[in-house]
Amino acid sequence: MITKQKGCTDLIGREAKVWKFIDSIVDATMEKYNYNYIRTPIIEATDLFHRGIGESTDIVTKETYDFVDRGGRSITLRPEGTAGVVRSYIENKMYGNPAQPIKVYYNGTMYRYERPQAGRDRELTQFGAEILGSDDPLSDAEIISLAVNIYKMLGLKEIKVNINSLGDNTSRLKYREELIKYFKPHIKDLCEDCQERLQKNPLRILDCKVDKDKELLKNAPKTLDYLNDESRTRFERVQEYLDILGIKYEINPNIVRGLDYYNHTVFEIEAKVNGFGSNNVLGAGGRYNGLCSQLEGPETPCIGFASGIGRLALALELEKVKLPIVDDIDLFLLYVNEEEKKYALYLAQELRMAGFIVDTEYLGRGLKAQFKQADRLNAKYLAVLNSDDLNNNEIKLKNNKTKEEETISLDAIIYYLEEKINSTEDFETEEDGCHCDDCSGNCCCEGHHKEEV
Ligand code: HAM
């Protein structure tokens, strides 16, 4: 048997519905924040990631899926979305669009050759958002709050926002020197990779997966102590704006992030729910003012974040969030003879086009087996098509829960189902409607978790 690749997932059944629900909340929230959907290719020139993410990062040295295509080009499956978005921004000259800044969001698969474990896959799906063209700390606060609000809209409560600042280039250079000074006398205590990183990119030592728990790393100099006045003031402004938005956060000087393109604000949002393993960062991001010029585009200040959908789905499960996932159908059409079958085929199409979720029999089973199938599909209503009824322009509809049956005119079926299925009195519980003050049940939370809207 050919099986799926290590670290990849077949998304099926309820889990697939949970992911689709997450997608719907992402789309709806991004729309409210006025971010436009962008789709860039999964394959890009290898050089994009080497130059963009950084030659000495773990992602580039150990985790990319690289191959040479039939034309001899060096290609990489994207390990993240930001570099591709910036490439597209430059290639499509989005910097020339008068409506600056450019606000985009994406949702797609990424590939990292990692050691698979809970919350760490080789094929992962991330959604993310980027603001290109604004250096205003307001954008930093918006990006962080956007991530937090998507999690809230999903119904997650147990999250923690950690923020830090790496400062501008001058601050980073000063910090780099201090790190070299600090680690140099202890070089033998570091893993082989970190010994190499010391001169090339000492910041990367701080997120080394091998050395991460060593006291040496824990006691290393902190970025915040090396910020110049401008960077410090900027970071204070980000915090002020987050306060205005009511976003709770902690300043965590240990956050440096595993990609080289960051400066100024960096952040990670953790799941705090019990049962999550060590891969508990739901989403993360930061400012990357140098990336665009590094990729031969104009100097462009940017900030963004990305979030793994697999980890979000796990957080929703562990927090036992009740999701409005449809796992029933409105109507199942049962039939016996060919004439009834033809009508079932026709009626199913009519009712589906009118907005109902309708299914019917595909295997030629007897009525008893069809009733069972209707139960398996959680049908709210059943229609047992009968040639005599059809000739009288009638149909029998049965409520599958109460077992009450009514014979109605075929012409009235849409009105009947609309009244029975879509009327407010037929909602399962009153709580299903949204109770927040300002949306009257019409907001994108679709009646979910009211208090945080
Ligand atoms: P990242 O921290 O590498 O950042 O990934 C962001 C999120 O993707 C993580 O917090 C996690 O939820 C998810 N993730 C990453 N790797 C895996 C994996 N192997 N398995 C499952 N989930 C994973 C970035 O990718 C940056 N591009 C974020 C960004 C956008 N910065 C600025 N703009």
Boltz pocket constraint, residues with backbone or C-beta under 6 A from the ligand:
constraints:
  - pocket:
      binder: B
      contacts: [[A, 79], [A, 80], [A, 81], [A, 82], [A, 112], [A, 114], [A, 119], [A, 120], [A, 121], [A, 122], [A, 123], [A, 124], [A, 125], [A, 126], [A, 128], [A, 129], [A, 130], [A, 281], [A, 282], [A, 283], [A, 284], [A, 285], [A, 286], [A, 287], [A, 288], [A, 303], [A, 304], [A, 305], [A, 306], [A, 307], [A, 308], [A, 309], [A, 310], [A, 311]]
      max_distance: 6.0
